[in-house]
């Protein structure tokens, strides 16, 4: 059986990936970024030293390949021919070529809801919005967005941004002063610390709403 977990909601996909690893009785963990055809074949063809079936877990095998269709198909064929169950985890959403090449595969796609991006895109000093569902995801994305705005305000393009994204976020960054962005980022780090050490009597959703209220002008 082949399972692939992918998408931009990394925390959720990684949690499911770890759950599957914990549930596997016999397993082998592989770093996909370091694999080629030869060592992938060797890893998947070897049987468990204990005589039972093993599950092979592979991190980020296909994400590095981009549009290298022939290589994707070769690696997918190796996986399909494996006597072991294979669980693939990708930190980004993979394309249709990967899914099609894997054949019969259990696809688990974890996507960040579009309304969260819409919320982030409307973030300015003059807006205030309540935190709805998934407060952990909202907080994570909010912290990431402020960090990106700081980089853009300083003339640095954050890694992984497409040209159109960088252009849109640059315009958003100009609405804030660098001083304000740095202050907001420090506030978010303080919230994260208080949640992790249990020093705050408030929930993450309440603290995030208070943060947005305090930075509404």
Secondary structure, DSSP 8 states (H G I E B T S, - for coil): -EEEEESS-HHHHHHHHHHHHHH-SSEEEEEGGG--HHHHHHHHHS--TTSS--EEEEESSSGGGTT-HHHHHHHHHHHHT-SSEEEEE-SS---HHHHHHH-S-EEEE----HHHHHHHHT--TT------S-HHHHHHHHHHHHHHHHHHHTT---TT--HHHHHHHHHHHTTS-HHHHHHHHHHHHHHHHHHHTT--SS-HHHHHHHHHHHT--
